[in-house]
Amino acid sequence: MTRGGRLALSLAALVFAGLALFSGLDRHSEHEPGAVGLVPENLRASSWEVAAAQALSQGEAARAGELAAEAVSANPLDPEAVSLFAASRLAAGERIEAGRAFEVASLLGFRTPLVQAYFFDIAIASGNAEAAADRLDVLLAVQPSMAANGYFFSALEQVEGGRSELARRLQEPPDWADAYLTGFRADNASLAARAAFLARQAGEVPLGCERIEPMLRELARRSMRGEAMRLAQGQCPERALAQALIDPGFETLGEDSAFGWRRHGSGDLRISSIGRKEKMVEVENRSATTRLVLSQLVALEPGEYRIFASVAGGPRDAVIASLDCGAPKRPSGRGGSLGRGQLVSVPDCDDLTLGIWIKPAAVPLQLDDLRISPVG
């Protein structure tokens, strides 16, 4: 299927959802086809539109064309009906006929979503990023839900002029800015490109920590830590996320952060932040086995390292660390303990995770000033 055909099907699914939402009579006519003949002509046109959009969203271009033609016949001045007919022609590969029909639909209703989406695609194909961005502004003003369709933003991001237009608009910001920063239906390559674009444009489009946090979380979820770190370094340098270790003094423990410490508490584990000016973390393990209490993603080159921490309140050997690809694994303890400087080996992977484990202890332990140093 052509790119235009795929776009037509994708948009039709959204259009169908919108049409069906606002017309209970149309939903009834779907289940009782004979009911269509019992309603006025203008309402009958709406029924044909719903059926045409549904057929188009299901890839039935020929049937969609027939139904859309019925809608146009019932109400020739309805831009939705004409645009659905145009979309059915586009899905069938009849680009010339589709273009003519979209021109007519545009004259009848400039703000029709399918019309704006079609001319957005034409502008992108011709290299006119400014015109494409203008079309997108209108489209998302009329139907904000289409911001969830990753096609539009990705199309602009892939051309230099499009990236400039996005940067210019994000400074305002437009109504669709939040969708751009939090809608993550794009594939990994598209999301990585978006993060790289926002990192490079930090000077022109300063977003700050709070607005990029959802994207940082999504990048972390997809194990794209390098992309997330570069985005954070550009847009939120005050958190110093580009360092190998985040929050070594446990100052922000418990705050909602994509790359800070993750707590692994349970009924027999207690993990809490203590202190006011000079914060630290207090951990207590009442179980009979060594347990994971904290973890975070880290960025280290492969090799040998020694990890130190200040351990107070109990035995210094009760706290040990692990460094693994992915989920933390229980350490053997052969490299020593954090209180005395534990020797660890760092593997080569993109999802390196530091875990802090505590052995069964009779008293709470206080941890502070974690640091990592290469050996040699």
Order of alpha helices (4+ residues) and beta strands (2+ residues): alpha-alpha-alpha-alpha-alpha-alpha-alpha-alpha-alpha-alpha-alpha-alpha-alpha-alpha-beta-beta-beta-beta-beta-beta-beta-beta-beta
